[in-house]
């Protein structure tokens, strides 16, 4: 497949794209709003001539935030347009930069040549920065035609994804060859990009900027204060975060088993996607677990067994509230989520076995004995119970994770240096 065929197929698929939006809007009504932006019509007022950063959804937006703040400091004369593809990503971007007038936001239009042209004509960026591996051939090609350098920041490419791209070499190779910088997390991923057709001189190993996570120094004390309000200072609290469909039942089964030996245990359960909040709350109630919703700002009592984390932008705070952290997207074959967020808070980290999106990071944590992987509810129960009953083991795991974080920081500075060269 080449780019011409890809574009024809994309146009033919537009009815399916519309159907997918409609189906998503049934669960998350925000998908039915601002549809014109997805075709580069009805864009909000955008100051041209600055930087364009694309972060597909919530996770990438959070990862991009420290980079964006550094870019704002380094280039005070430039606006920054931040795009995404999802309503939750949009909400997070608007919340993160509510007090920064130079950050402007809209959805990224679909990867159609005429939509990409209209978008770039409005934004006129001096540099495009794409977070992780959200590669759109027409957007990249239109930037290349206009002489706009394109950087892939914090890039990651699993073996499975690389095989998928290799099947469409006629599309992938020219696209990668038009990019000016591919800042990858590991040498293994750098080699995969080179094999797919990226120019060797444009591929740099900078590390993962997720290691450069900045934690609000007041966060632990705020969490401790809330736990004291709940009279839960000595109560075992564990969190299962960023869970996907199929995982919640396993986690709740583990929690029910845990309650048999630790009747006062509290689970903070945080689904990854907001459209699942109501479904997971209903599941907790069906299982007979006394459940409160975080969005209601409840006072957790001794009888509360589950706190549903149904708010946005609070995940780090919810991690800080817990003693033990399980990171979801890993008991099902989703590839896992960011293991470094709980590690940065010195929490012992648990996950399922499916971590192919974070292979290198998982290997570092595993080698440091900061990560334990489990396969099912019984193993998860055993792991949580052990960490409750052996607090020294929990402390050692948490300390090891924090050491891994600190030993691998500096990726953000290396990335910013690379972007600076492109801006010159």
N, C-alpha and C positions, 0 to 999 in steps of 0.2 A: 504494500500500500504506500502511495506517495501522498503528498499534501493535497493535491488536486482531488484525488479520489476520497480522501478523508473529508474534505470540505463538502463534496457532493453528498456523501453519506450523512454528514451532520445535518445538512439541509433537509434531506429526506426523513431524518429522525425527529425533526422538530415537533410533529404531532405527538410522538412518544415522550418528548421532553415536556410538552404541555400537560400530558396525562400524568407524568411523574410529579410535576408541580402540584396538580390538582389533588393527587392522592396524598402527597405530603401535607398539603394545606388542610386536609380533613383532620389530621392529627395535630398539626402545628399551623394555626391560621396565618401566622406571619409569612408563610411561604406564598400566600395569595396577594401580598402587598408588594409594591415597588417593582412589579414585573417589568415595567418599561425600562428600568435601569439595566436589566439583564440583556437588553438589546441596544443599549447605549442611547435610548431615547429618555427624555425626561430626567436627565442627570441633574443633581443639585448644583448650585453655583460652585465652581471649582477654580481656584486660582492656578493658572498654568505656570510651567517653567520650573517646577521643583523636583521632588523625588517621588517615585511610585513604589509602594511596598504592597505585595499581595500575600495575604495569609488566609488560607482557604476557610478555616473555621476557628472554633474557640481555642483549641490547643496551640495552633500556629500563631494566633493573635497574642496569646499570653507569652509564647516564646519570643515573638518579635518585639514585644514592648520594650525590653531593655535596649535593644538595638535602635529602635525608633527614638527613644529618649536621648541616646548618645548622638544620633544624627541631628536631632534638634539643637543640641548644644554645639556641635561642630560646625553646623551650617545654619546660623541664625537667620540668614536672609532667605532661606528656601522653605516653601510649604512642602508638606508631605501628604500625599494622597494614599490612604490605606484602603485596599479593597478586600473583599471576602466573597464567599459564595452562599453562606447560610445565615438565617436570621439570628441564631445564637451567637455566631461570630460577629455579626453587626452590632448586637447589643453589647458585647464585650468590648469591641473597639470604641464605641461611643462612651462607655463607662470609663475605660482606661484613660481616655484623652479628653474628658469632658472639659477640663480646665486649660486645654492647649489649643488656642485659636488657629495655629498653623497646621494642625492635623485636620484634614478633611476626609470625608468617607463616602463611598458608594459601593454598590455591588460591582463585581467585575462582570462585564458583558460576556455572553457566551462566545465561544471560540470560532466565530464566523468572521471572514475577512472584512466585510463592510462594518460590522459592529466594532471590531478591533480598530479599524481606521477612524471611526467616529469618536471612539473613546480616546485614542491617542491625540486626535486633533484638539480635543477639549483639554486634556491634561498636559500635553506637550512636556513629558518628563525628560530630565537630563540623564536619569538613570532609573532602570527598573530592577527591583529586588524581589525575587520570588522565594518564599519560605519553603524549605524542605523539598518536596518533589512534586509540585503542582505544575506540570509542564503542559502548556497549550501551544501547539505548533503555529497557529495563525497569529496569535498575539506576539510570539517570539519573532516570527518572520516580519511582521509589520514594524516591530521595533528595529530589527536589523536593517530594513529598507530605509528607515529614517535616521540611521546612525545612532540610535539610542542603545547604549550598552546594557546588556541583561546579565544580572548576577543571580545565581542560585545559591541561597544562603542556608547554612545549617543542613546541607543536602544529605539525604540518606537514600540508599537504594539496596533493598534486600535482594538476596539471590533470586527469590521467586519473582520480584518485580523486574529485575534485570532480564530474566528469561522472557517475560511478557513483552518488554520493549524490544528485545532482539527479534521477536517474531514479526515485527513491523519495521525492519531495518530501513526500508525506503522512506519511512516517515521520521524515524528516530534519529538516524545519522545526520541528515541535513539540519534538523532542528538543533541538536547538540552542538554542531559545528558553528551555528550562528550565535552561540552564547559567549560572553566575554569572560565570565568567571564562574567556576563551579567550586564553591567552598564546601568541601565534604567533611564528614565527621571522622572517617577512618580511612586508612590506606587501602583496605579491602574494598570499600565503596569507591574510592578514587579509581582503582583498577577496573571496576565494573563500568564506570562512566567512560573511561578511555577505550575499553573494548567495544562499547556501543557507538563510538564515533566522536566523542568530545575531543577537542584539541588538547594535546598533552600539556602545553604551556598555560592553558586556561584552567586546569584542574589543580586545586591546592587543598592540602589536608590542614584544616584549621581547628578541628575538634568540634565538639558539640557545645553550642552556646547555652544549652540547658544546664551545663555545669556552672554557668555564671549567674545562676538564679540569685536574686537579692531578696533576702528575707527581712521584713520589717522587724527591727529589734524589739518592738513592743508586742509583737504577735504572741509569743509564749506567755507573757504576763497577762494579756487580755484573755487568752484561753484559760489560764489558771483561775482567773477571777470568775469567769463564767462557770467553770466546774465547781468552784466553791459556792456560787449561788445555787447550783443544782444539788449541793451537798454531796458531790460525787468526787471529792478529792481522793478518797481511798478506793473508789469503785473502779473495777476493771472496765476500760472503755476501748473498743477497737473499731476501726473504720474499714469499710469496703467501698472503694471509690472508683468512679468511672466504669461502673458495671454495664454490661450489655445484656440484651435479651438472652435468656438461657442460663445466665449466671446467678441471678437474684434468688431463684429457688434453691440452688446449691448453697449459697451463702446463708440463707435463712435456715436451711436444714442444719448447717454447721452451727448456727447460733442456738438453735433449739437443743442440740446435743451439748453445747457448752453450758447452757443454763442448768443442765442436770447436775453439773459439778460446781458451777459458779452462778448461783441463782441471781446475783446482783449485777451480772455482766450487762453492759449497754453496747448495742451495735449502732453505729452511724452508717447508714446505707445511702450511697450517693450514685444514682443512675447517671450515665454519661449524657443522655439526651433528654431535654426537658419534656418532650412529648411522651416520655415514658413515666413521668412522675406519678400521674394518677393511677396508671396500671400497677406500678410497683407498690404504691400505698395500698391499693385494694388487695394485692397479693399478701402483704404483711397482715392485713386484717383477716383474710381468709385463713391464714395459718394460726390465728388466735394469738398473735403477738400484740401487746399493748404498744401502739405506735403513735408518735406525734410527728407533725410536719414542721420542719425548721422555718418555713415561710410564715407560719403563724406566730413566730417568736414565742414559743411556749416555755414554760418553766418545767424542766425535766424533773420528775419526781422519782422516788425509789421504785415505784411500780412501772415506770417506763422501761420497755425492753428494746425498742427500736426508735431511733430518731432518723426520719427520712430527710436527707439533705436535698431539698427541692428548691434551692436558691441558686443564683448565678454569681460567679465571681468570689465565692467564699471557700473554695476548695482548700487553699492553704490554711485558712483558719480552722476548718473542720479537721484537717490533718493534725493541727496543733492541739486540738481538743483530745485527741486519742493517744493511747499508749502504744498501740500496735496498728500497722497499716497493711491492708491488702489492696493491691492495685489491680483493677479489673481489665477487661478486654483480653484476658489471658487464660481463663478457664475455657473459653471458646476460641476458635481459630481466627481471632481478630488481630493478633500481633502485639497486644499489650498497649499500655499507656506509660506516661512519664514516671519512671521509678525514682527519679531524683528529687521530686518534690517532697515526699516523706523523708528521704535520706537527708535532705538539707535541714530538716527539723530534728535530726537525730532519732528518728523512729525506726524500729526494726521493720524490715520490709518483707512482705509475703506476696507471692503471685502464683498464677497458674503456669503451665508449661509452655504456653504459646506466646513467645516473646520475640518473634522474628522481626518486628519493627525496631527492637532495641537490643539486638544481639550483642553488640560490643559493650554497651552500658551494663547489660545484665551480666556479661562475663566478668567485668571489673568488680561489680558488687558481689557476685558469687564467689570470686577468688578471695575477696576480702572477708568473706563470711558475714556479709551484710544483707544477703538475700537468701530466702528459703522458698523453693517452689513446691507447690502441692498439686495433686491431680483431681481431688474430689472432696466432698463434704467431710468425710471422716478424717482425711489427712489435714484439712484446714482446721477442723476442731482440735486435733492433736497439737498442731503447731501453735495455735492461739493459746490453748491451755498451758502448754509448756512455757510460753513467754510470760504468761500471767504468774505461774507458780515459781518460775526461776527469773526474777527480775534482773539479776546480774547478767544473765544471758541476753535479755532484752537490751540492757544498757550497752553491752559489748557490741551487739549488732548495730545499734543506733550510732555508736561512736565510730565504728568501722565505716558505715555509710557516709558519715560526715567527712571522714578522712579521704575517702574516694572523691567526694565532691571537691574538696579543697585542692587535692593533688592534680586535678584535671582542669582547673580554671584557666582562663586566658584566651579561650576561643573567640570571645566577643571582640577583644582587642585585635586579634589577627584578622577577623572578618572586617572590622572597620577599616583597618589599614588597606585591605584589598579593595574595598569600596572607594576609599579615598583615591587610590591610584586610577580607578576608572573615571572619577569625577574630574581629575586633572586633564 
